[in-house]
Structure formats: C-alpha cells, structure tokens
Amino acid sequence: MKEDTKFRLRELEHKIYEFLRTRKTSYTAPPIYHPDSLLDAEPAVVTNLANKQVYDKELIKRIIAAYQRVTQADLGESMWTVFFTKYHQPIHQKLIEGNEKAVTEILRHPETSDLFYGFDILTKTFHGIFNKKSAQKAYAKACLDGLVRFAESVGAISIDNPASKFKNRMLCKTEDILAGIDKACIPFSMPNPFESEYGLGSSRGVISYRVPQALYQAWRIKQLLKGIQNPRVLEIGAGLGRTAFYANELGIKDYTIVDLPITTVAQAYFLGRALGEENICLGGEQFDGDQNRVKIVAPEIFLAEDKTYDLILNVDSLTEMDFDVAQSYWNKIKVSTNIFLSINHEANKFRVRDLFVEDLNSLIVHRGLYWMRKGYVEELIQIPAS
C-alpha cells in the first residue's frame, strides 16, 4: 500500500484503516468530546431486512443507465485515484457491463463490497472490525457523542463544561437527547435500508456516525438560508447523501449533488430508497418539476452548466482532490453562488483557503472550529455579486 501512504486519510477513519492494515488486536474509536462514562450508548445492528420486499428494480436500471452515460472524472494526483483503482474498479466494471444481478447485490448489501470505501464504514474491508463487542460498544459511543454534540450545537441541551466547579454533568441517554433535538429542530427519521449496518441503537433505528454530522450540516444550511423561499442548494462531495436527505426533511427540496460517478451510484440508491425513487433525478434524466427532486450529477455536468445556487456546500472533500481539480471547482463555485460553506480539515497538502487566496480581498470569510469533529474548520465564505 505504498501509494496510499502518499495521502492523508480522513481523521475519523484513519485509526480504523490502520487497524485493518496492520491487523491490530484492539480497536481505537474515533475521538470524542464527552467522557466515555457519560455516554450511555447501546450498540445495535440493522437486521431482519431479508424478509422485507424491496422494489428497486427500476431504480437500479436508472442507476446503471446514468452511470454509463457519464465520462469518468480525471482524479489527478489524489487519494481517490488510489481508492478507485484498488477498491472501486470491480464495481465500475459491473456497472459498465450492465450486470443488473451483480449491481443489485452490491447496492442492497454494501457490506459485501467496497462501494462505500472512502466515505462510509459499511464496506467489506472494514466490516470485520465489528466482530468484536468492544468495537461495537466504542463505535456506538462515538455515534452518541456526535448526537449529543449536535444537540449542544442547536441549543437542545446545555453544552458540557468539564471545568465547572458544580460537577453536575449528566449521563447522556439516547432517547433523552433525541427528545431534546425534536423540540429544538424537528423530529428526524433514521432510514436504515442496509442490512448489517452497525451504530447506536434507538427507538427510530440504528444511528451511524455519519448521521449526526449530516443532521448538523442540514440544520446549518437551513439557518443560513432562512428567509429565502424555495432555496437552491448544491453539495460537492456528498458521501452517501445523508445531508441531502435531512435537508429534504427540513423542507429544502431543490438540492443538487455533484460527485464522482462511482459515488453517485451509492447516493442514488440510498436516496432512492430513503426518499423514494420518484424524488431523485440522475444525470441525463429529464422530469417536469425537477426542482422538487434531489438531482445527482457528475462533475462534468456541474462544471459545464450556468446555473446559480443560494448556497454551495463542501464537507471533507476539496482538500482530498488533486489541487488543480479543486481549483477548477473553486473557480466554478465563485461564479455560481454568493454563499459557500466549507467544512474541511487542514492536514492534507493544501487547505481550502489556498484555493481562494487570490480572491481573498474581495471575500468575507467567517472562520471557526467545526462543532462536530475535532481538527476540522468551518468556513463561511460570502462572495460578492459580480
């Protein structure tokens, strides 16, 4: 894996990757904000989906057709070149062949392949981690820690203060935290379309680590666009599409995702199952009233279009690209929106800030720590109208 070592992996998954690569006997959970002893987390796994009828045949046909229509993106010198070559290539081949049976198995059971490698832990490579009860427990605590942090960020609960002389720190219980979030925001649902997904047990379903992240991002978008009727949002690099899902629940219906073709396959299936396939639009498809659908497109479409958006979001993505590719995205962003929200770490070869250094004098940049993950910077960049 010499090529892999050229690139810094995401902070969250780094220790997990190291566990798999070196076959260590112990599991180190992602870094958390709250004391382990105060996180009353119950591990859980999604089960019993095998007996449920899934109507996804037409959705899978659409996904294959959309994938075959796009040109594979030039990844340049980035970690995604390695990921695609090492983990995604066999899946790419099945999609190009139009092998519906194989693609159906991959999409319904992501733990049997590495389709999600690079943006989610539900992959064949990482699934063995959860054979250990200790890893399940540690991961569930990390998921609850994220949920508590989200609740603190929206004022649903008081923020923890470890220096307080009163020492009245309370045990964090999942259902209590969810109830607080419901009052501060709206009741959020927890779609679980995938068998064998591990996380935090709750009355709504299994909550994986990425869920609180997506909740925060969707809520932040909602606040930034307050007062704008029918806002148009675009997200660059959307993982599984959870932020788009929660933005939809918050009433933001005109949402576009631009991502690598192989990743859009995962997003299309997740959102097609979670929102309903009638509520998504894939590259090359045309629908009346598509402003009320989540649109999922490849980079070539976004970079060539002349649409504008009320807000563009990028999370944990731009600094993982080849610099020239990332620069081309920024050049497109600055003529496509007046509000750009970046949430990225700064441990790679360049920072998001390096992309807009030549435009800095004309921008208003609000820079602060990201609520949800240690080591991440949240930058709200206001771009004047040209």
C-alpha positions as CSV (number, residue, x, y, z in Angstrom):
1,M,0.0,0.0,0.0
2,K,2.9,2.4,-0.7
3,E,0.6,4.6,-2.9
4,D,-1.9,5.0,-0.1
5,T,0.7,6.5,2.3
6,K,1.2,9.5,0.0
7,F,-2.2,10.8,1.0
8,R,-3.6,11.8,4.4
9,L,-6.7,9.8,5.2
10,R,-9.7,11.3,6.9
11,E,-9.2,11.9,10.6
12,L,-12.2,9.8,11.6
13,E,-11.4,6.7,9.7
14,H,-7.6,6.8,10.0
15,K,-7.3,4.6,13.1
16,I,-9.9,2.2,11.6
17,Y,-7.9,2.0,8.4
18,E,-4.7,1.3,10.4
19,F,-6.5,-1.4,12.3
20,L,-7.4,-3.2,9.1
21,R,-4.0,-2.7,7.5
22,T,-1.9,-3.9,10.5
23,R,-4.4,-6.4,12.0
24,K,-4.1,-4.9,15.5
25,T,-6.0,-6.8,18.1
26,S,-7.6,-3.7,19.7
27,Y,-9.9,-1.1,18.3
28,T,-9.5,2.6,18.9
29,A,-12.7,4.6,18.5
30,P,-12.9,8.0,16.8
31,P,-12.0,10.9,19.1
32,I,-15.0,12.1,21.1
33,Y,-15.9,15.2,23.0
34,H,-17.6,13.8,26.1
35,P,-16.4,11.5,28.8
36,D,-16.8,7.8,27.9
37,S,-18.5,7.2,31.3
38,L,-21.3,9.7,30.5
39,L,-22.3,8.2,27.2
40,D,-25.0,5.6,27.8
41,A,-24.8,4.0,24.4
42,E,-26.4,0.7,23.3
43,P,-24.8,-0.9,20.3
44,A,-27.1,-2.1,17.6
45,V,-27.1,-3.5,14.1
46,V,-29.7,-3.4,11.3
47,T,-31.2,-6.9,10.9
48,N,-34.3,-8.6,9.5
49,L,-34.3,-6.8,6.2
50,A,-34.0,-10.1,4.2
51,N,-37.7,-10.8,4.7
52,K,-38.9,-7.4,3.5
53,Q,-39.9,-7.0,-0.1
54,V,-37.7,-4.4,-1.9
55,Y,-39.0,-2.8,-5.0
56,D,-35.8,-1.4,-6.5
57,K,-35.6,-3.0,-10.0
58,E,-36.4,0.2,-11.9
59,L,-34.2,2.3,-9.6
60,I,-31.2,0.0,-10.3
61,K,-31.9,0.2,-14.1
62,R,-31.8,4.0,-13.8
63,I,-28.6,4.0,-11.8
64,I,-26.8,1.7,-14.3
65,A,-28.0,3.8,-17.3
66,A,-26.9,7.1,-15.6
67,Y,-23.5,5.6,-14.8
68,Q,-23.0,4.5,-18.4
69,R,-23.9,8.0,-19.7
70,V,-21.1,9.9,-17.8
71,T,-17.4,10.3,-18.6
72,Q,-15.2,9.1,-15.8
73,A,-13.7,12.1,-14.0
74,D,-10.0,12.8,-14.1
75,L,-8.9,12.3,-10.5
76,G,-5.4,13.5,-10.9
77,E,-3.0,13.0,-8.0
78,S,-5.4,12.3,-5.2
79,M,-6.4,9.6,-2.8
80,W,-9.4,8.9,-4.9
81,T,-7.2,7.7,-7.7
82,V,-6.0,5.0,-5.3
83,F,-9.4,4.2,-4.0
84,F,-10.9,3.8,-7.4
85,T,-8.1,1.6,-8.7
86,K,-7.8,-0.6,-5.6
87,Y,-11.4,-0.8,-4.3
88,H,-13.9,0.6,-6.9
89,Q,-12.7,-0.9,-10.1
90,P,-14.6,-4.2,-9.9
91,I,-17.8,-2.4,-9.2
92,H,-17.2,0.0,-12.1
93,Q,-16.8,-3.0,-14.4
94,K,-20.2,-4.5,-13.3
95,L,-21.9,-1.1,-13.9
96,I,-20.3,-0.7,-17.4
97,E,-21.3,-4.3,-18.3
98,G,-24.9,-3.5,-17.1
99,N,-24.9,-6.6,-14.9
100,E,-28.2,-6.0,-13.1
101,K,-27.9,-9.1,-10.9
102,A,-24.4,-8.2,-9.6
103,V,-25.2,-4.5,-9.2
104,T,-28.3,-5.3,-7.3
105,E,-26.3,-7.4,-4.8
106,I,-23.7,-4.7,-4.4
107,L,-26.3,-2.0,-3.8
108,R,-28.6,-4.0,-1.4
109,H,-25.6,-5.4,0.5
110,P,-22.8,-2.8,0.6
111,E,-21.0,-4.7,3.4
112,T,-20.2,-7.4,0.7
113,S,-18.2,-4.9,-1.4
114,D,-16.2,-1.7,-1.2
115,L,-18.6,0.6,-2.9
116,F,-18.7,2.9,0.1
117,Y,-14.9,2.9,0.6
118,G,-13.7,6.4,1.4
119,F,-16.9,7.9,2.7
120,D,-18.6,5.3,4.9
121,I,-17.6,2.4,7.2
122,L,-20.2,0.0,5.8
123,T,-17.7,-1.9,3.5
124,K,-16.3,-5.3,3.0
125,T,-12.9,-4.1,4.0
126,F,-14.0,-2.7,7.4
127,H,-16.9,-4.9,8.3
128,G,-14.7,-7.4,10.3
129,I,-14.0,-4.7,12.9
130,F,-17.4,-5.2,14.4
131,N,-16.8,-8.9,15.1
132,K,-15.5,-7.6,18.5
133,K,-18.1,-6.5,21.0
134,S,-15.7,-3.9,22.3
135,A,-15.5,-2.3,18.9
136,Q,-19.3,-2.2,18.6
137,K,-19.5,-0.5,22.0
138,A,-16.8,2.0,21.2
139,Y,-18.4,2.9,17.9
140,A,-21.9,3.3,19.5
141,K,-20.4,5.7,22.0
142,A,-18.8,7.7,19.2
143,C,-22.2,7.9,17.5
144,L,-23.9,9.0,20.7
145,D,-21.2,11.6,21.3
146,G,-21.9,13.0,17.8
147,L,-25.6,13.1,18.6
148,V,-25.0,14.9,21.9
149,R,-22.7,17.4,20.1
150,F,-25.4,18.2,17.6
151,A,-27.9,18.7,20.4
152,E,-25.5,21.1,22.0
153,S,-24.9,23.0,18.7
154,V,-28.6,23.8,18.3
155,G,-29.2,24.6,22.0
156,A,-31.3,21.5,22.6
157,I,-29.2,20.8,25.7
158,S,-26.6,22.8,27.6
159,I,-23.0,22.5,26.4
160,D,-20.8,20.3,28.6
161,N,-18.3,22.2,30.7
162,P,-15.6,20.0,32.2
163,A,-14.2,22.8,34.2
164,S,-17.4,23.6,36.0
165,K,-17.0,23.6,39.8
166,F,-20.5,22.2,40.2
167,K,-19.7,18.9,38.7
168,N,-23.3,18.2,37.8
169,R,-22.5,16.5,34.5
170,M,-25.4,14.3,33.4
171,L,-25.5,10.9,31.9
172,C,-26.3,11.2,28.2
173,K,-29.2,8.8,27.2
174,T,-30.1,8.4,23.6
175,E,-33.8,8.9,23.9
176,D,-33.4,12.0,26.0
177,I,-31.1,13.5,23.5
178,L,-33.5,12.7,20.6
179,A,-36.4,14.3,22.5
180,G,-34.3,17.5,23.1
181,I,-33.4,17.6,19.4
182,D,-37.1,17.2,18.4
183,K,-38.0,20.3,20.4
184,A,-35.2,22.4,19.1
185,C,-35.5,21.3,15.5
186,I,-38.0,18.8,14.1
187,P,-38.3,15.0,14.7
188,F,-35.7,13.4,12.4
189,S,-36.1,10.0,10.9
190,M,-33.4,7.3,10.7
191,P,-33.6,5.4,7.4
192,N,-31.9,2.0,7.6
193,P,-32.0,0.5,4.1
194,F,-28.9,-1.6,4.6
195,E,-28.6,-4.9,6.5
196,S,-25.6,-5.3,8.9
197,E,-25.1,-1.6,9.5
198,Y,-23.7,-1.0,13.0
199,G,-24.2,2.0,15.2
200,L,-26.2,3.4,18.1
201,G,-29.5,1.7,19.0
202,S,-32.5,4.0,19.2
203,S,-36.3,3.8,19.0
204,R,-36.0,5.2,15.5
205,G,-33.4,2.8,14.2
206,V,-29.7,2.4,14.1
207,I,-27.8,5.7,14.1
208,S,-24.4,5.5,12.5
209,Y,-21.6,8.0,12.9
210,R,-22.3,10.0,9.8
211,V,-26.0,10.7,10.8
212,P,-25.3,13.4,13.4
213,Q,-22.8,15.0,11.0
214,A,-25.5,15.2,8.4
215,L,-28.0,16.5,10.8
216,Y,-25.8,19.4,11.7
217,Q,-25.0,20.2,8.1
218,A,-28.6,20.2,7.1
219,W,-29.6,22.3,10.0
220,R,-26.8,24.8,9.3
221,I,-27.9,25.1,5.7
222,K,-31.4,25.7,6.9
223,Q,-30.3,28.5,9.2
224,L,-28.1,30.2,6.5
225,L,-31.0,30.2,4.0
226,K,-33.6,31.5,6.4
227,G,-36.0,33.9,4.7
228,I,-35.2,32.6,1.2
229,Q,-38.2,30.9,-0.4
230,N,-37.5,27.6,-2.3
231,P,-33.7,27.9,-1.9
232,R,-31.4,26.1,-4.3
233,V,-28.5,24.2,-2.7
234,L,-25.6,22.3,-4.3
235,E,-23.3,20.0,-2.4
236,I,-19.9,19.0,-3.8
237,G,-18.9,15.5,-2.5
238,A,-21.9,14.3,-0.5
239,G,-20.8,10.9,0.8
240,L,-23.9,8.7,1.0
241,G,-26.2,11.7,0.6
242,R,-27.4,11.9,4.2
243,T,-27.2,15.7,4.3
244,A,-29.4,15.9,1.3
245,F,-31.9,13.6,3.0
246,Y,-32.1,15.7,6.1
247,A,-32.2,18.9,4.2
248,N,-35.2,17.4,2.4
249,E,-36.9,16.7,5.8
250,L,-36.2,20.4,6.7
251,G,-38.1,21.5,3.6
252,I,-35.1,22.2,1.3
253,K,-36.3,20.3,-1.8
254,D,-34.2,21.8,-4.6
255,Y,-30.9,20.1,-3.8
256,T,-28.2,19.1,-6.2
257,I,-25.3,16.7,-5.5
258,V,-22.2,16.7,-7.7
259,D,-19.8,13.8,-7.1
260,L,-17.6,11.2,-8.7
261,P,-19.6,8.8,-10.9
262,I,-18.9,5.7,-8.6
263,T,-20.1,7.7,-5.5
264,T,-23.2,8.9,-7.2
265,V,-24.2,5.3,-7.6
266,A,-24.3,4.9,-3.8
267,Q,-26.1,8.2,-3.3
268,A,-28.7,7.4,-5.9
269,Y,-29.5,4.1,-4.3
270,F,-29.6,5.4,-0.7
271,L,-31.7,8.4,-1.6
272,G,-33.9,6.4,-3.9
273,R,-34.7,4.1,-1.1
274,A,-34.8,6.7,1.7
275,L,-36.8,9.4,-0.2
276,G,-38.4,7.4,-2.8
277,E,-37.1,7.0,-6.4
278,E,-39.7,9.5,-7.7
279,N,-37.9,12.1,-5.6
280,I,-34.4,11.8,-7.3
281,C,-33.2,12.8,-10.7
282,L,-30.0,11.3,-12.2
283,G,-27.6,12.7,-14.8
284,G,-29.2,12.7,-18.2
285,E,-32.8,12.3,-16.9
286,Q,-35.4,15.0,-17.6
287,F,-38.5,15.4,-15.4
288,D,-41.1,18.1,-15.1
289,G,-40.8,19.9,-11.7
290,D,-37.3,18.5,-11.1
291,Q,-36.8,21.5,-8.7
292,N,-38.5,19.3,-6.1
293,R,-36.2,16.4,-6.6
294,V,-32.6,15.7,-5.4
295,K,-30.5,15.9,-8.5
296,I,-27.4,13.8,-8.6
297,V,-24.8,14.6,-11.3
298,A,-21.2,14.0,-12.3
299,P,-18.6,16.8,-12.2
300,E,-18.7,17.3,-16.0
301,I,-22.3,18.4,-15.8
302,F,-21.8,20.9,-12.9
303,L,-18.6,22.4,-14.4
304,A,-20.3,23.0,-17.8
305,E,-23.7,24.3,-16.6
306,D,-24.5,28.0,-16.0
307,K,-26.9,27.6,-13.0
308,T,-26.7,29.5,-9.8
309,Y,-27.4,28.4,-6.3
310,D,-28.3,30.1,-3.0
311,L,-25.7,28.1,-1.2
312,I,-22.9,25.6,-2.1
313,L,-21.6,23.2,0.5
314,N,-18.4,21.1,0.6
315,V,-17.6,18.8,3.5
316,D,-14.4,16.8,3.9
317,S,-13.7,16.7,0.2
318,L,-12.0,19.6,-1.6
319,T,-8.6,19.0,0.1
320,E,-8.7,15.3,-0.8
321,M,-8.7,16.2,-4.5
322,D,-5.8,17.0,-6.9
323,F,-5.0,20.7,-6.4
324,D,-5.8,21.6,-10.0
325,V,-9.1,19.8,-9.8
326,A,-10.0,21.5,-6.6
327,Q,-9.0,24.9,-8.1
328,S,-11.4,24.3,-11.0
329,Y,-14.2,23.7,-8.5
330,W,-13.5,26.9,-6.7
331,N,-13.4,28.8,-10.0
332,K,-16.9,27.4,-10.7
333,I,-18.2,28.0,-7.1
334,K,-17.3,31.7,-7.1
335,V,-19.5,32.4,-10.1
336,S,-22.3,30.1,-9.1
337,T,-23.2,31.3,-5.6
338,N,-22.8,34.1,-3.1
339,I,-22.5,31.7,-0.1
340,F,-20.0,28.9,0.1
341,L,-19.9,26.7,3.3
342,S,-16.7,24.7,3.6
343,I,-16.1,22.1,6.4
344,N,-12.7,20.5,6.0
345,H,-9.6,19.6,7.9
346,E,-6.2,21.2,7.0
347,A,-3.9,18.2,7.3
348,N,-3.5,17.5,3.6
349,K,-1.1,19.1,1.1
350,F,-3.3,22.2,0.7
351,R,-6.2,23.9,2.5
352,V,-9.4,25.2,1.1
353,R,-8.1,28.6,2.0
354,D,-5.3,28.1,-0.5
355,L,-7.8,27.8,-3.3
356,F,-9.2,31.3,-2.9
357,V,-6.1,33.1,-1.7
358,E,-6.1,35.3,-4.8
359,D,-9.7,36.3,-4.2
360,L,-9.3,36.9,-0.5
361,N,-9.5,40.7,-0.6
362,S,-13.0,40.5,-2.2
363,L,-14.4,37.8,0.1
364,I,-15.9,37.9,3.6
365,V,-14.7,34.8,5.4
366,H,-16.0,33.7,8.7
367,R,-13.6,31.0,10.1
368,G,-14.2,28.9,13.2
369,L,-13.9,25.4,14.6
370,Y,-16.4,22.9,13.4
371,W,-18.8,21.8,16.1
372,M,-18.9,18.1,15.1
373,R,-15.4,16.8,14.6
374,K,-12.1,17.7,16.2
375,G,-9.5,19.1,13.8
376,Y,-12.0,20.5,11.3
377,V,-12.5,24.1,10.3
378,E,-15.8,25.6,9.2
379,E,-15.5,28.5,6.9
380,L,-18.5,30.5,5.7
381,I,-17.4,32.4,2.6
382,Q,-19.5,35.3,1.3
383,I,-18.9,36.1,-2.3
384,P,-19.9,39.5,-3.6
385,A,-22.2,39.6,-6.7
386,S,-20.2,40.2,-9.8
